[in-house]
Each structure stands twice: as C-alpha cells, then as structure tokens.
Amino acid sequence: MKLSQITLRRLSLPLKVPYKLSFGPVTAFDTILVSVSGDGGEQGFGEATILTGYTPETVDGAWAEAQSLADTLRGLDSESAKNHALTRHKAAPFTVSAMVTAIEMAEGSSFLTITEETRVPLLAILNAMDDAGIAEELERHRQAGYGTIKVKVGFDWEADATRLKFIQDRVERMAGAPLKLRIDGNQGYSQADALAFTRRLAPDHIELFEQPCHMDDWDAAKAVSDISPVAMMLDESIYGPAEIERAAESGAARFVKLKLMKAGSLANLAAQLTHIRELGMEPVLGNGVAADPGCWMEACIARTHIDNAGEMNGFLKPHQGLFVDPIGVDGGAMILTPGAPQLIDDAALDALAQETQRIAA
C-alpha cells in the first residue's frame, strides 16, 4: 500500500463537564485528527490530543510537525512511511503515534480486527468535590454498572485526605459488590505533601495510588511507594521500555499505565503491555483525554492485553463525537462491535475543524 492522501484536521472539542486535574480543569480537547488513504482505497485514522504534562508537544508544535510529516510521507509505501515517522517519535510522540496508527489501521492491523461483539470494562470518573455530589455520583456510577471509580487528588493534601475518607465511607455503606477506587495525583504533590497524604491513607477499597509526584522525580515515587499501604502506579513517568524497566528495577510501582498516544504504534503498545507483565508488574491501559479514535483503538488492544478496568473513557467527555455510530457503553463497559467504525463525513469534520490540510501524493 502506498499513501495516496493524508488529511489533517485541527479540532477543538468542548467537553460536557470540565475535567478536573491538579494543574487545572480541561474544558476542551485539542485534537489533531489524521486520516490516511491508500492507493487501493484503504482508509485509516489516528488521533493526537495534546495535554500539558503528558507530552513535550504543544498544540501549535504538533500541528506543524503533523504537516511536515505528512508532506514527507505522502506517496511512500506504508512500511517506509511508518519507519520514517518513528524516527521522530522521541521528539513528537503524540503526533507520530497519530500518523503511524492511522497507517496501521489502513494496512488492516490485526489489533483492530473485531470479529465478534466484545465488552471492555471501563472505570468511571468521580467529578464531584462536595459530599452531596459525591454521594449522588457514586450511586449513579454503581447503578450504571461500573466497578472501578477514579478519584482525583493532588490539590491540597489535607482536603484531599478528608474527601477520600468520606468517599471510602460511602463506598463501604453501598449495596451490592464493593467498588474499587483508583486514586490519581496527576503529579500534583511535592514529595513532602505526597508522604503526608500517604501516611493518612487507609487501604479500604483502594486498588492503587497513581503518580502523586512529578514525572521526573523517581526518588519521590520510590519514597511514597516505600510507605504506601496500597499499590502504586506510574503513568506520566512512563514513555516506553526504558521507563518500564526503570519502574521494575526501582520498585517504585506495582502497576504501570500506558497510553497509545505515547507508544508510537499499536504494535509498540502491545509489546510494552506484555513487557510489563514479564517484569512482574501489572499493566493498566487507557487515556481519559482522548476522543473516539484513540479510545476505540486502546479498547481493541485492551481486550487481549489487560485484565482490569480500562481508562479509555475520554470519548464520553466531548459534546461532539467523531464516529457515525457512537461507541456503545453498557453496564460499565465499552461495546466493541465487528468491523471498523466510520468517521463522520468530511463536510462535518471540516465544519468542526479550526484548520484542515489535505496532502496528496
């Protein structure tokens, strides 16, 4: 297959509810959508949603990089195009991943081949910060069938500890199967604050505690892990095999979370998830800041490579979906159906886009 056309669209996708993170709320996804066409009619898409703290890329820089890559790759055979794009992976991981996964999809990647309906369990996000809102939201998630709930901390450690204790008490009193809690610090704490929070942490209903300190502060990660009563997970610290191996060697985490947008390709992502297990840790997968294409691709990988709740729930956040048939969710799980989803038509995508570039061979 040769690449006959590459279409780039720069999208801003407003969210239904602001997504609260320790470094500020996200109100819209800044997404670069890559669509590729092969000379035999093959089609594929990929996505880069740029978020500070997860990638060194800026939105403007990623857009410029995508245009430069597309200009270089047009007319190349798919294997050469992927190999060339991956030479830029370290400098522009999200942009390169969008380009390469679009090519992999057009090639007919077996990772994306769905032959029968498959359920991929997801976690739900607890957005509420007040007691009444927390109680209502927890019950709503339980009734919807979710078994795992993510709680954001990393703000003020004392207030976070008090709020978490309230959440644990509510979960303890809820009917039915107990909910699991994932506590996510999003790099928000200093080492001192992370240690203070962890000393107050009770393990009740907590599955793991994710990335409390800065991604580059491995000493802090190890210090927190050494006193934590719950399993630790690294997320932002992890970009590839080197960091996965460092996590295993340092003993800083029992869980390691990956995102497709960091991996460079579907093949790389699958290999890294396998490597985590080989090193005696447990993989977690999924991006809460991704639209339909990225989340769907991650779920396709998740069905065979993880056995816990996926975090690929970003597609539920924007007002506007990008697939003709929205991704189905039932009983707290994403429903993968046979065949590949179709993007909404070009006119609708162009109307959403702040800018569109079509680069033909």
Sequence and secondary structure as in RCSB ss.txt:
>XXXX:A:sequence
MKLSQITLRRLSLPLKVPYKLSFGPVTAFDTILVSVSGDGGEQGFGEATILTGYTPETVDGAWAEAQSLADTLRG
LDSESAKNHALTRHKAAPFTVSAMVTAIEMAEGSSFLTITEETRVPLLAILNAMDDAGIAEELERHRQAGYGTIK
VKVGFDWEADATRLKFIQDRVERMAGAPLKLRIDGNQGYSQADALAFTRRLAPDHIELFEQPCHMDDWDAAKAVS
DISPVAMMLDESIYGPAEIERAAESGAARFVKLKLMKAGSLANLAAQLTHIRELGMEPVLGNGVAADPGCWMEAC
IARTHIDNAGEMNGFLKPHQGLFVDPIGVDGGAMILTPGAPQLIDDAALDALAQETQRIAA
>XXXX:A:secstr
 BEEEEEEEEEEEEEEEEE  TT  EEEEEEEEEEEEETTS EEEEEEE  BTTBS  HHHHHHHHHHHHHHHTT
SBHHHHHHHHHTTTTT HHHHHHHHHHHHHHHT GGG   S EEEEB EEE   SHHHHHHHHHHHHHTT  EEE
EE  S HHHHHHHHHHHHHHHHH SSS  EEEEE TT S HHHHHHHHHT   TTEEEEE  S TT HHHHHHHH
HH SS EEESTT  SHHHHHHHHHHT  SEEEE HHHHSSHHHHHHHHHHHHHTT EEEE  SS  HHHHHHHHH
HHHHH  S B   GGGSBSS SBSS  EEETTEEEE SS   B  HHHHHHHEEEEEEEE 
